[in-house]
Amino acid sequence: MTATRTPATPAAPARRGRAAAAAAAITALAAAAALTAGTAGTPARAAALTGCAASPASCGYPAAATTGVPAGTTLVSVPAQVSSGPGWKYVAATGEVTVTGNGAVLSGLNIPCTVEIDASNVTVKNSQVVTGGTIANSVIKGTNATSGRVNVAIDDVYGDSTGMTITGNNISAFRTAMQVSAGLVQGNYIHDPGYIAGDHTNGIVTGGGTTAMTIKDNTVFNTLGQTDAITLDASAGGVPVANKTVQGNFLAGGGYSVYAGDGPSGNPTSHIVITGNRIGQQYYAKGGQFGAGAYYDPAGTGNTWTANTWDTTGQAIPAP
């Protein structure tokens, strides 16, 4: 790769180590957490519509107007106006907000640092988290598309969170928008990634494994020719990937728009459901630079590729 964004040959992204977590805008360190924008969800859409790339919202997909901090929200600055609340506090020594209380709710806050979540059933909503030039939570955005891009906007650092819910966020100028292993990712608008030479640029990456994961009703536009809009991680040789559902999303770009979990190492896959997704062709005629999907195993138990269509024509896309 070069700084001029020359597309690289796509490869399944490698699982990152713990050291990369420091660059994440939001890190989930245990059990369950929720990151929500306070939106009501994705409106119903007409499957027969075509040509939605120019205005996803007009076809019922997430976009800038339907994600992020709700209009009229008044934010309270941390730590200038408030430095703690039930289950959370600002730690001056580390310059971070830590959340240790199960069931804590952080709402209406402007936080100028990383948020580390080490508790269950935590909700962060209607907020901005500014760290390293990044606006995070309901709106997550790097300061520019190169040196100021956020590394991982939302990151389940150890891959052990359960019941995580990520909804209604507007994410841009990232290397990886989300790296999560389980739970629900719904109604997010992910677009305009950043790039530094050597990056693998990802929209939504799951950690593989067999814990249930649903990725539903998101708009994920990767303007680059690598790596993906959605990847079901296939980087660990021989490790099963199962119980992942990718449904009703509007996807475009990357090397392939969807990596479906099988991987070059022959990972066994089962119950991989990829259905009802719309693939845009605004960046590449094949959806991604090389195709709409890759590493899908039609022989895997419960694996299905159904009702996935091209945005421009509405025609069905055959399984890769």
Stockholm file with secondary structure:
# STOCKHOLM 1.0

chainA/1-320         MTATRTPATPAAPARRGRAAAAAAAITALAAAAALTAGTAGTPARAAALTGCAASPASCGYPAAATTGVPAGTTLVSVPAQVSSGPGWKYVAATGEVTVTGNGAVLSGLNIPCTVEIDASNVTVKNSQVVTGGTIANSVIKGTNATSGRVNVAIDDVYGDSTGMTITGNNISAFRTAMQVSAGLVQGNYIHDPGYIAGDHTNGIVTGGGTTAMTIKDNTVFNTLGQTDAITLDASAGGVPVANKTVQGNFLAGGGYSVYAGDGPSGNPTSHIVITGNRIGQQYYAKGGQFGAGAYYDPAGTGNTWTANTWDTTGQAIPAP
#=GR chainA/1-320 SS CCTTCCCCCCCCCCCCCGGGGGGCSEEECSSCEEEECCCCCCCCCCTTCCCCTTCGGGGTCCCGGGSSSCTTCCCEETTTTCCEETTEEEETTTTEEEECSTTCEEESEEECSCEEECSSSEEEESCEEECSSCEEETEEECSSSSTTCEEEEEEETTSCCCSCEEESCEEESEEEEEEECSEEEESCEECCCCCCTTCCCEEEEECCBSSCEEEESCEEEECSSSSCSEEECCCSTTCCEEEEEEESCEEEESSEEEEESCTTTTCCEEEEEEESCEECCSSCTTSSSSEEEESCCTTSTTCEEESCEETTTCCBCCCC
#=GC SS_cons         CCTTCCCCCCCCCCCCCGGGGGGCSEEECSSCEEEECCCCCCCCCCTTCCCCTTCGGGGTCCCGGGSSSCTTCCCEETTTTCCEETTEEEETTTTEEEECSTTCEEESEEECSCEEECSSSEEEESCEEECSSCEEETEEECSSSSTTCEEEEEEETTSCCCSCEEESCEEESEEEEEEECSEEEESCEECCCCCCTTCCCEEEEECCBSSCEEEESCEEEECSSSSCSEEECCCSTTCCEEEEEEESCEEEESSEEEEESCTTTTCCEEEEEEESCEECCSSCTTSSSSEEEESCCTTSTTCEEESCEETTTCCBCCCC
//
